[in-house]
Amino acid sequence: MAVKILWYLTTPDGPYPWEPEGRWNTDFEHLKQLAVASDRLGYYGSLLGSSPNESLAVAASLIDATKRLRFLVAQHPGELSPAVLAKWALTFDQFSNGRLLFNVVNGNDAGLATLGVHYPHDERYDFSLEYWKAFKSIYAGETDGFDGNYVKLAPRPAGAAGHPLGGWHAPLQKPGIPLWGAGTSGPGVAHSVQLLDVYLSFANTPPKLGEKFRRVAAEAAKIGRELTFGTRLQIIVRETEEEAWAHAEKLLQRTSLQTALNAVQRQLPPGETLQTFHSEDPQIQRNIETLRSGKLPKARDLEIYPNVWVGPSLFGFNILGPAAGTYLVGSAEQVAERIREYESQGTSAFILSGFPLIDEAHRVADLLLPLLELDHGFEVPSLGVARRTTEPA
């Protein structure tokens, strides 16, 4: 089965941007270069995560610079009226030939309150379901409005001059904009199986991730729905295993002990400290004891499964277990084998990143992508994929 490979599109960049000295001062031109590279290299799309910039505006600004790249845009329900978001989506699709995807983000109480959304945790999912249902109806061209518990939209008068939703474009994506997203709690899974097209999860080992996806698939089947599944991974791929692990060790040694200690503290259960915490997992416990001695573990000490690494990244240093910062590390053949193992466990979409982003996008395209069966989302004969002819720095 062909897999979708997406690349991360974000402003923070550099050789190791989780440390101040490893972070570049980037700008829009840098983002544009990254989007163009991802497009030309044949990635299915790019994820624009939550950031200080408005991701939908950033994606729209990159339409003209790209030809095939899809933009997976993080969107909180309630940031915009669902009718306004539908107008954004219709315009974006009209100008980009249908290249918009939404990453449904439900956020947290404090963050959503700053956007004017004040529903408690479980009720947020009820609001989100209604919000996206209203969005879908407006995107599809329905004019009868929407009358829900949380969302109320008046009908759109036919032919009303100057109406804010006038000049309607026919939707390009049928049956609508694909919705990607996550949700691990009971209410989060119930929300996901009703709403999403692609269910996402932070990476774990292939068997554990597959077990999670099968549980979610079973819940979806109860209401007659089928989902596809994706995960998020950092990646270090090189021509040889030795080169890959040497680079992982280099990144680890450029990471400060304080960064590691801060990361562990964020992962500890409430009331625990580095000195009091004990893990039943002997590997985790050994790494905790190394940190207590004032040192960082070695790179291979953080390998939790063949080629699966929990080293430092912009998205976390998950010493206590895999999460947002989990890596694939190895030769191109090893990483391809591991991706195929994830695929056998139900994963069909992979959102990857490595730093610096442009250099690693080229490296992954050169070494790894030719070894995989890919879903580009377009006909391969027209691809015209660009390949770098010199080794990235």
N, C-alpha and C positions, 0 to 999 in steps of 0.2 A: 504494500500500500504506500502511496506517495505521501510524504510529510510536508507540512508547511514550515518554512524556516523564516522567522522574522528577526530583525536586528533592532537594537535599542536606539532611540533617538532622543538625546537629552543634552542639556547645556554643560553640566559638570563633565570634564574630560581631563585627560592627562595620563601619564604612565602609571600613577597610583593615586587617583584623586580623592581617596578617603583620608589622605594626609595633606595638610596645607602646602607643603613643599612639592608634592607630586601632582598638584592641580594647576591646570592652565587657566588663563583669563580668556574665556571664549566669548563669542558674539554670534550674531545672526549668520554672518558669512560662514562661520565654522559649522553651524547647524545645516546650512544649505549644502556645503560640501559633503557632509555626512549623508544627507538625504540623497544627493545625486549619486554618490558612491553606492549606497544600498540599492538604489534603483538600477543602476547599470550592472551591478554584480549579480542581479537576479534573485534577490530576496523577495519573499512573498509580500512582506510589508514591514512597517516599523511601528513599535510601540512608543507613544508619547505619554509618559507617565505623569502623575501629578507633579507640578513644579511651580515656582513663582511666576512663570509665564503662563498665559492662557493657551492651553494646548490646542484648542480648536482654531484659534487665530494663527498659531504657529503652523499648524498643518495646512491651513488655507493658503498661507503665504508661500508654501512650497509646492503648490499644485503645478505651477508653470515650469518649475525646475525639474520635474519628474514626469515620467510617462506611464509607468506601470505600478509603481510602489503604492501599496495600500497604507492608509494611516489609521492605526488603532489608537483612538483618542480616549483618554480617561475622562469620564464625565460623571459628576455627582448629580443625582436627581435633586432638583430644587435650585440648582445654580441659575438656571434659566427657566422661564415658562416652557412647558413641553411644546406649546405651539411655536414659540420663538426658536426652540432647538430644532423643531421639524423644518422650519424655514431655512435655518442654517444648513441642515442636512441636505435638503433639496437643492439648495444653491451649490453647495460643495459638490454634490454628485453630478449636477449639470455641468459644472466647470471642469471636473476631474474625470468624467466618464465613469462614475460609480465606484470611487476608490476610498470611500469612508467606511470605517468600522468603529463601533463604540465599545470601550472597556467600561462596563458598569461598575462604579466604585461607590460603595455605601458609606465609607468613612467611619468616623467616630463622633461621639457626642460633642466634644469640644470643638472639633474642626467644623462640623456641620452647623453648629450654633453661630459661628462667625459668618456663615452664608445665609443665615436666617431660617435654618431648618432646625426645629427644636423638638422633634419627636423622640421618645425614648427608644432604646435599642431595638426591641422586637417590633415596635410599631413602625420603625423606619422601613422595615421590609414591606409592610402593608402599603405605606406611602410610595415606596419605590415601584412596586408592582403596578399601582394605579398610574403613577407618573409615566412609566414606559408604555403602558397600554394606551394612554392618551397620546403620547408621542407617536406611536405606531399608527394610530387612526388618522392623525393629522398628516403624517408623512404619506400615507396611502391615498390622501385626497378626500377623506370624508369631511363633510361640511356641516354635520349635525351638531357639532360641539361635543362636550363631554360632561357628564354629570356624575361625579363620584363623591366619596366621602372627603377626599383631600384635594382633588383637582376638579375645578368647575370652569368649563370653557363654553362661552355662548356660541350658538350657531353662527356660521359665516354667511352673511347676506349675499345672495347671488348678484353679481355685477355691481357691488357697492364700490363707487369711485373712491379711490384713495384708501381703501381698506388695507390695514397693515399686513394682512395675509393674502392680498390680491396678487395677480400675475402669477398664478400657480404653475409650477412645472410638474409634468408627469413624473412619478417616481421612477428612477432607473433601476433600482435594486428590488427584485421581486423574491419573496413577499415583503421585504423591507430591509433596513440596515441590519446586518448581522450584529448581534449583541454577544460580547465576550465578558467574562467576569468570574468572580470567585465567591465563596461563602462556606465556612467550615462548621460553624455552630449549627444546631438543629434548625433554628429559623433561617439561617443563611443557606443551608442546603435546600430547604423547602422553597425558599425564594428563587434559588438558582434553577431548580428543575422546572419551575413554572415559566421562567422568563428567558433563560439564556439559550444561545445556539452553541457556544463553545464554553465549557466549564474549565477554568484555570485553577492551578494550584502551584504554590511554591514546590520546588523539586524535593524529593526524598530519594531513597534508593529505589531502583525500578520496582522490586516486589512490593514495597510499602506504598509507593505512589499508585501502582496498579490496584492494590487492595482498596485504596481510597476511591479511585475512579469507579471501581465495580460497585461500591456501596452507593455512590451517587447515581450511577446508571440504574441500579435497582429501584431507587426512589423515583427516578424519572419514569421508569416503565410502569409504575403504579398508576400514573396519570396519563399513560399512553404517549409519552414523549421519548425521543432519543436525542442524546447530546453527543457532540464530539468533545475531545479533551486535549488540553494543552498545559505546558509547564514553562517555567522561567528559570534559566540557567546562565551562569557566567561560564566562560570557556577559555581554556588555554590549549590550543592545538598546535603541534609542531611536527616536523618530519620524523623525529624519533621520540620515544618515551623519555629518554634521558634529557633531551632539550626541554621538553614540556615541564618536567619536574624541577629542572634547574631554574626555569623561569618562575615557577610557583615558589620555590625557596627564595628567590630574589625578591619577589613581592612581599613575602612574609618578613624578610629581614629589613625591608624598608618600612615596615609597620611598627609603630611605637608600642612599647609595653602598655602605656596608658590607654591607647586605643583598644587593645585587647581587654584590659581590665574593665573599661567602660562598657564594652560590648557584653562581657559576661554579666556585669551587674544588671544590664537591661533584660537579660534572659533569665535571671534567677527568680525563683518563686518569691512572693512577698514575704518580707521578714528575714530572708536568707542573705548571707554575705559570702564572699569568696572563702572566708575562713571557716564558716559553719557548714557550707553546702557539701553534700556527699552524693555522688551518683552511683547507681547500681551498675552502670555501664563501665567496665574497667578501663576502656580506652579514654572515655571522657574524664574519669577520675585521675588517670595519669596526667592528662593535659592540665587539669585543674592544679594538681600538685606542682607541675612545672611552673605554672604562673605564680603560685604561692612562693616559689623559690626566687622569683624575680626574673624569670627567663620566659621566652616564647618557645612553644614546641617547635620541632622540626616539621617541614612540610609534610612528609609521609606519615607523621603522627596524626595528621588531620584527615587522612584518607579513610572514609567510613565504609567504602564499598569499592570494588575495582573501578578506578578512574573517577570516582565521586569524592569531591574535596570540599571541606568547609573552611577554607582559608579566608583572608580578609578581602573585602570588596567595598565598593561604594554603597552597596545595599545591605551591608551587615558583615559581621565576623561571628559566625554562628557556631562557636566552639561547643556549645551544649547540645547541638543538634541541627539538622539541615533546615534551612528557611530561605529567605530572600537572597542570601549570598552564596548559595551552593554552586559549585563549579563542576564542569567536566574537564579533566586534565589527562592528556596523553598524546600519543601519535595519532595521525589522522585515521589510521586503520582502527586503533583502539576506540577512539571517540565515535567513529561510525558504528562500530559493533555495539557500543553502549546505547547509542541512539536507537538502533534497531531493537535492543532489548527493551528500552522504554516503549517503543512502538508496539512490541508484542504484548505489553501490559496496558495498551489502550491509548497511548499518547500519540496524537497525530499533528500537533502544532508545538513548535519550540521557539520561544522568544529568547534569543541569545544576546550576550554582550561580552566584550573584552576591551581592555584599555591599553593604549589609546584606541578610541572607537573606530576611526577610519582605518588605521593600520591593521587592526585585528579583523575588521570586516573583510578586508582584502585577503588576509591570511586564511581565514575560514573559507572564503569563496575559492581560493586557489587549492587548498589542501583537502578540505572536508567535503564541500558540496558535490564534487564530481563522484564521490563514493556513495552518495545517497540517491534514492529515487525521490524526486522533488515534485511537489505541487506548486508550480509557479503562479497558477491562476490565469495563465495565458498560454497560447500555443508556443512550444519550444522553438520551432523553426524561425519564428520572428523575434527570438530573444535578443540576439546580438549582444550577448553578455561581454562586458569588458573585463579583462584579466590583467592584473599588474604583472609586468615583466621583470621587475626588480624586486628584491627582497625588502619588505618594510623594515624601518628602523626599529 
